[in-house]
Amino acid sequence: MSPNRLPRHLLYSELQEGRRSRGGQMKRFSDNVKLLLKKCQIPPGQLEALAADRLVWRDVCKDGLATFSINYDQEAAGPCCLICDRICASDFRLCSHLRIHNRPSSTS
């Protein structure tokens, strides 16, 4: 790819201001791409070689997205209510949710 193309600038350029931090701010686009590639179990060092063959790249992307989806679902799932199987965002939310099950039912 020629050096003046936009995809190359996005993937390989450096920050003009500030510095990269580990806290998630001031990261380059390529830092985020590499993070996603690792989550998809696609080695960032082999990105160009894999993408050179469209058929191989399609299979790698399909497998990587399936892996990412499974891992994302497992990471995103919070604590689960043992009574109704509702997934809550946090332990605090689960405690609040459990109060619903402990309320006396009103029959009026």
C-alpha positions as CSV (number, residue, x, y, z in Angstrom):
1,M,0.0,0.0,0.0
2,S,1.4,3.4,-0.9
3,P,2.4,5.6,2.0
4,N,-0.1,8.4,1.2
5,R,-3.3,6.2,1.5
6,L,-5.7,6.9,4.4
7,P,-5.8,3.3,5.7
8,R,-2.0,3.4,6.1
9,H,-2.2,6.7,7.9
10,L,-4.8,5.3,10.3
11,L,-2.8,2.2,11.1
12,Y,0.7,3.5,11.2
13,S,0.7,7.2,12.0
14,E,1.8,8.6,15.4
15,L,0.0,11.1,17.6
16,Q,0.7,14.7,16.8
17,E,-0.2,15.9,20.3
18,G,-0.2,14.3,23.7
19,R,1.0,10.8,24.4
20,R,-0.5,7.4,24.5
21,S,-1.8,6.3,27.9
22,R,-2.9,3.0,29.3
23,G,-6.1,4.5,30.6
24,G,-7.9,4.3,27.3
25,Q,-7.6,8.0,26.3
26,M,-5.3,9.3,23.6
27,K,-4.8,5.9,21.9
28,R,-4.1,5.7,18.2
29,F,-6.7,4.0,16.0
30,S,-4.1,1.2,15.4
31,D,-3.8,0.6,19.1
32,N,-7.6,-0.1,19.2
33,V,-7.4,-2.3,16.1
34,K,-4.6,-4.3,17.7
35,L,-6.6,-4.8,20.9
36,L,-9.6,-6.0,18.9
37,L,-7.4,-8.3,16.8
38,K,-6.1,-9.9,20.0
39,K,-9.6,-10.4,21.3
40,C,-10.4,-12.1,18.1
41,Q,-7.2,-14.2,18.4
42,I,-5.8,-12.8,15.2
43,P,-2.1,-12.1,15.5
44,P,-1.5,-8.4,14.7
45,G,2.0,-9.2,13.4
46,Q,0.5,-11.4,10.7
47,L,-2.3,-9.1,9.7
48,E,-0.9,-8.0,6.4
49,A,0.1,-11.6,5.4
50,L,-3.4,-12.9,6.3
51,A,-5.2,-10.1,4.6
52,A,-3.2,-10.6,1.4
53,D,-5.3,-13.8,0.6
54,R,-9.0,-12.9,0.6
55,L,-10.2,-16.5,1.1
56,V,-7.9,-17.0,4.1
57,W,-8.8,-13.6,5.5
58,R,-12.5,-14.3,5.2
59,D,-12.1,-17.6,7.2
60,V,-9.8,-15.9,9.8
61,C,-12.3,-13.1,10.3
62,K,-15.2,-15.5,10.6
63,D,-13.5,-17.6,13.2
64,G,-12.2,-14.5,15.0
65,L,-15.6,-12.9,15.2
66,A,-17.1,-16.2,16.6
67,T,-14.4,-16.3,19.2
68,F,-14.9,-12.6,20.1
69,S,-18.6,-13.1,20.4
70,I,-18.2,-16.1,22.7
71,N,-15.7,-14.2,24.9
72,Y,-17.8,-11.0,24.9
73,D,-20.9,-12.9,26.0
74,Q,-18.9,-14.5,28.8
75,E,-17.3,-11.2,29.9
76,A,-20.5,-9.2,29.7
77,A,-22.6,-11.6,31.7
78,G,-22.9,-10.5,35.2
79,P,-24.3,-12.4,38.2
80,C,-27.4,-14.5,37.5
81,C,-30.5,-14.7,39.7
82,L,-30.9,-18.3,40.9
83,I,-34.7,-17.9,41.0
84,C,-35.6,-16.5,37.6
85,D,-32.2,-16.7,35.7
86,R,-32.1,-13.0,35.1
87,I,-28.6,-11.6,34.4
88,C,-27.8,-8.5,36.3
89,A,-25.1,-6.0,35.6
90,S,-23.5,-6.1,39.0
91,D,-23.7,-7.8,42.4
92,F,-25.4,-4.7,43.8
93,R,-28.1,-4.9,41.1
94,L,-28.5,-8.6,41.8
95,C,-29.2,-7.8,45.5
96,S,-31.7,-5.2,44.5
97,H,-33.4,-7.6,42.1
98,L,-33.6,-10.4,44.7
99,R,-35.8,-8.1,46.8
100,I,-38.5,-8.4,44.2
101,H,-38.6,-12.1,44.9
102,N,-38.8,-11.6,48.7
103,R,-41.8,-9.1,48.5
104,P,-45.0,-10.4,49.9
105,S,-47.5,-10.9,47.1
106,S,-50.5,-8.6,47.3
107,T,-53.8,-10.2,46.7
108,S,-56.4,-7.4,46.5
